[in-house]
Amino acid sequence: MARSLRIAQTTFRCSAKTLINGIRRHPNPPLQLRKAISASPFLNRPYVSTPSPLNANILRILRTEIEYQSESAPPHQPPTKFNSFAVEDRPGEKWITMRRKFGDTEEIKIEVTMFDRYESVPKNGDNLSGEDVRLHISVLVDIFKAGGSNDLEFLCSAWPDRLEVQKVYVLHRGKNHRMLAEPHIGPHFRDLNREIQKKLSAYLEARGVNDELSVFLHQYMMNKDRIELIQWLGNLKSAVEK
């Protein structure tokens, strides 16, 4: 059997060598040689790149994960509006932007991260022990006013059921305004007078920045997180394939 295999291999190499030499000697080979070239598996077999065992294993795992993520909780098309806000997704990024007008003199822009941290909370129920987590989203609310007056910026925390104001900034703008190297940014929101806290919270509430917005953002980001994960897995698979 081994002798037969060696003979076959020698015959194959000789046939291939003969064909190549024939091509070199004949820039326009005769019909019989052209037929031999066309029939030769040595010259006409397409090159197929075979992935290494490691790459093949990675690709198999990635395909399985993409299929699981796509079917276990399929993401849906993200909404483009929430109440009076237009919602602008930023595919591939950790942010979304929301915009609206309020009255004739204000424009509101909200920039929202994906989940950026969490806090531990006790589990609910009499027989449950341990801790659970609540996901956190950072929210930056800019309120631009017409007429060159000062703008306001609110740094907020969006929890699953409520919105908390952390800081309030007064932004000075103007063509000839000199920016301070270290401007005073004011106290933490919870250190303000209680009455000021209530009035500023009502100020945001009137503009649609409230607990309802926080609930919406968590639902939106859960969906965005799944979309971005599936896209990332697909990009990783493409990189391994190349």
C-alpha positions as CSV (number, residue, x, y, z in Angstrom):
1,M,0.0,0.0,0.0
2,A,2.8,2.4,0.9
3,R,4.6,1.5,-2.3
4,S,1.5,2.3,-4.4
5,L,1.1,5.6,-2.6
6,R,4.7,6.6,-3.4
7,I,4.2,5.6,-7.1
8,A,1.0,7.7,-7.3
9,Q,2.7,10.7,-5.7
10,T,5.7,10.5,-8.1
11,T,3.3,10.2,-11.0
12,F,1.4,13.2,-9.8
13,R,4.5,15.3,-9.4
14,C,5.8,14.3,-12.9
15,S,2.5,15.1,-14.5
16,A,2.4,18.5,-12.9
17,K,6.0,19.2,-13.9
18,T,5.3,18.2,-17.5
19,L,2.3,20.6,-17.6
20,I,4.3,23.5,-16.2
21,N,7.2,22.9,-18.6
22,G,4.7,22.8,-21.4
23,I,3.2,26.1,-20.5
24,R,6.7,27.7,-20.3
25,R,7.6,26.4,-23.7
26,H,4.3,27.4,-25.4
27,P,3.0,30.9,-24.7
28,N,0.1,29.9,-26.9
29,P,-0.2,26.1,-26.1
30,P,-1.8,23.7,-28.6
31,L,-5.3,22.5,-28.2
32,Q,-4.3,19.2,-26.6
33,L,-2.1,20.9,-24.0
34,R,-4.9,23.4,-23.2
35,K,-7.3,20.5,-22.6
36,A,-4.8,18.9,-20.3
37,I,-4.3,22.2,-18.4
38,S,-8.1,22.6,-18.0
39,A,-8.5,19.0,-16.7
40,S,-5.6,19.3,-14.2
41,P,-6.7,19.3,-10.6
42,F,-3.2,20.6,-9.7
43,L,-3.6,23.8,-11.6
44,N,-7.3,24.5,-11.4
45,R,-8.2,23.6,-7.8
46,P,-9.1,26.9,-6.0
47,Y,-7.1,27.9,-2.9
48,V,-9.2,27.5,0.3
49,S,-7.9,29.1,3.5
50,T,-8.5,26.7,6.4
51,P,-8.7,28.3,9.8
52,S,-6.5,26.9,12.5
53,P,-8.1,24.7,15.1
54,L,-7.9,27.5,17.7
55,N,-9.5,30.0,15.4
56,A,-12.2,27.5,14.4
57,N,-13.0,26.9,18.1
58,I,-13.2,30.6,18.8
59,L,-15.5,31.1,15.8
60,R,-17.8,28.3,16.9
61,I,-18.1,29.8,20.4
62,L,-18.8,33.3,19.0
63,R,-21.5,32.0,16.6
64,T,-23.2,30.2,19.5
65,E,-23.1,33.3,21.7
66,I,-24.4,35.5,19.0
67,E,-27.3,33.1,18.3
68,Y,-28.0,32.9,22.0
69,Q,-28.0,36.7,22.6
70,S,-30.1,37.2,19.5
71,E,-32.8,34.6,20.4
72,S,-33.0,34.6,24.2
73,A,-34.0,38.3,24.5
74,P,-34.1,39.7,21.0
75,P,-33.4,43.5,20.9
76,H,-36.0,45.7,19.3
77,Q,-35.7,48.9,17.3
78,P,-35.0,51.7,19.7
79,P,-37.6,54.4,20.0
80,T,-36.8,57.8,18.5
81,K,-39.1,59.8,20.8
82,F,-40.0,60.0,24.5
83,N,-42.7,62.5,25.4
84,S,-41.5,65.8,24.0
85,F,-37.9,64.6,23.5
86,A,-36.3,63.4,20.3
87,V,-34.0,60.5,21.0
88,E,-30.8,60.2,19.0
89,D,-29.0,56.9,19.4
90,R,-25.3,56.8,18.7
91,P,-24.6,53.2,17.5
92,G,-21.3,51.8,18.6
93,E,-21.0,54.4,21.4
94,K,-21.9,54.4,25.1
95,W,-24.0,57.5,24.8
96,I,-27.4,58.7,23.5
97,T,-28.6,62.3,23.1
98,M,-32.1,63.7,23.7
99,R,-33.3,67.1,22.7
100,R,-36.4,69.3,23.0
101,K,-37.5,72.9,23.0
102,F,-39.2,74.4,26.0
103,G,-41.2,77.5,25.3
104,D,-39.7,80.1,23.0
105,T,-36.5,80.8,24.7
106,E,-35.0,77.4,25.9
107,E,-33.4,74.4,24.3
108,I,-32.7,71.3,26.3
109,K,-30.1,68.7,25.5
110,I,-29.6,65.6,27.6
111,E,-26.6,63.3,27.2
112,V,-26.9,59.9,28.7
113,T,-24.4,57.1,29.3
114,M,-25.0,53.4,29.2
115,F,-24.9,51.7,32.6
116,D,-21.7,53.0,34.2
117,R,-21.9,51.7,37.8
118,Y,-24.2,50.1,40.3
119,E,-25.1,50.0,44.0
120,S,-25.7,47.0,46.2
121,V,-29.1,46.7,47.9
122,P,-30.6,44.0,50.1
123,K,-32.7,41.4,48.3
124,N,-36.5,41.6,48.8
125,G,-38.4,38.8,50.5
126,D,-38.4,37.1,53.9
127,N,-36.5,34.0,52.8
128,L,-33.9,35.7,50.6
129,S,-30.4,36.5,51.8
130,G,-27.5,38.4,50.3
131,E,-27.5,41.5,48.1
132,D,-28.8,42.6,44.8
133,V,-27.6,45.4,42.5
134,R,-29.2,48.5,41.0
135,L,-27.8,49.8,37.8
136,H,-26.8,53.4,37.5
137,I,-26.9,55.8,34.5
138,S,-25.2,59.2,34.4
139,V,-27.3,62.0,32.9
140,L,-26.1,65.5,31.9
141,V,-28.9,68.0,31.3
142,D,-28.0,71.3,29.6
143,I,-30.6,74.1,29.4
144,F,-29.6,76.7,26.9
145,K,-31.3,80.1,27.1
146,A,-31.7,82.7,24.4
147,G,-30.4,86.2,24.7
148,G,-26.9,85.4,25.9
149,S,-27.9,84.8,29.5
150,N,-26.3,82.2,31.7
151,D,-27.1,78.5,30.9
152,L,-27.7,75.8,33.5
153,E,-26.3,72.3,33.6
154,F,-27.5,69.6,35.9
155,L,-25.5,66.4,36.6
156,C,-27.9,63.7,37.5
157,S,-28.0,60.0,38.5
158,A,-30.7,57.9,36.9
159,W,-31.7,54.9,39.1
160,P,-34.3,52.3,37.9
161,D,-37.1,54.2,39.7
162,R,-36.0,57.7,40.3
163,L,-33.8,60.6,39.1
164,E,-31.4,62.3,41.5
165,V,-29.7,65.7,41.0
166,Q,-26.1,65.6,42.1
167,K,-24.7,69.0,40.9
168,V,-25.9,72.2,39.4
169,Y,-23.6,74.4,37.2
170,V,-24.1,77.9,36.0
171,L,-22.4,78.2,32.7
172,H,-21.3,81.6,31.6
173,R,-21.1,82.3,27.9
174,G,-20.6,85.3,25.8
175,K,-18.4,86.5,23.0
176,N,-16.2,88.6,25.3
177,H,-16.5,86.6,28.5
178,R,-13.2,85.5,30.0
179,M,-13.3,81.9,31.2
180,L,-12.1,81.5,34.8
181,A,-9.2,79.1,35.3
182,E,-11.0,77.6,38.3
183,P,-14.6,78.7,38.5
184,H,-16.6,78.1,41.6
185,I,-19.0,75.2,40.7
186,G,-21.2,75.5,43.8
187,P,-22.0,73.0,46.5
188,H,-23.3,69.4,46.1
189,F,-27.0,69.5,45.5
190,R,-27.9,67.7,48.7
191,D,-26.0,70.4,50.7
192,L,-28.3,73.2,49.3
193,N,-31.1,74.7,51.3
194,R,-34.1,72.3,51.2
195,E,-36.3,74.9,49.7
196,I,-33.8,75.5,46.9
197,Q,-33.6,71.8,46.2
198,K,-37.4,71.5,46.0
199,K,-37.6,74.5,43.6
200,L,-34.9,73.2,41.3
201,S,-36.4,69.7,41.2
202,A,-39.8,71.3,40.2
203,Y,-37.9,73.4,37.6
204,L,-36.6,70.1,36.0
205,E,-39.9,68.4,36.4
206,A,-41.7,71.1,34.4
207,R,-39.2,70.4,31.6
208,G,-39.8,66.6,31.6
209,V,-36.6,65.7,33.5
210,N,-38.1,63.5,36.2
211,D,-38.5,59.9,37.5
212,E,-40.5,58.9,34.5
213,L,-37.5,59.8,32.3
214,S,-35.3,57.7,34.5
215,V,-37.5,54.6,34.0
216,F,-37.5,55.2,30.3
217,L,-33.7,55.5,30.2
218,H,-33.2,52.1,32.0
219,Q,-35.5,50.4,29.5
220,Y,-33.8,52.0,26.6
221,M,-30.3,51.2,27.8
222,M,-31.2,47.5,28.5
223,N,-32.1,47.2,24.9
224,K,-29.1,49.2,23.7
225,D,-26.8,47.1,25.8
226,R,-28.0,44.0,24.0
227,I,-27.7,45.6,20.6
228,E,-24.1,46.8,21.2
229,L,-23.1,43.4,22.6
230,I,-24.4,41.5,19.6
231,Q,-22.6,44.0,17.3
232,W,-19.4,43.7,19.3
233,L,-19.5,39.9,19.1
234,G,-20.1,40.2,15.3
235,N,-17.1,42.5,14.9
236,L,-14.9,40.2,17.0
237,K,-16.0,37.2,14.8
238,S,-15.1,39.1,11.6
239,A,-11.7,40.0,13.0
240,V,-10.9,36.4,13.9
241,E,-12.1,35.2,10.4
242,K,-9.7,37.6,8.6
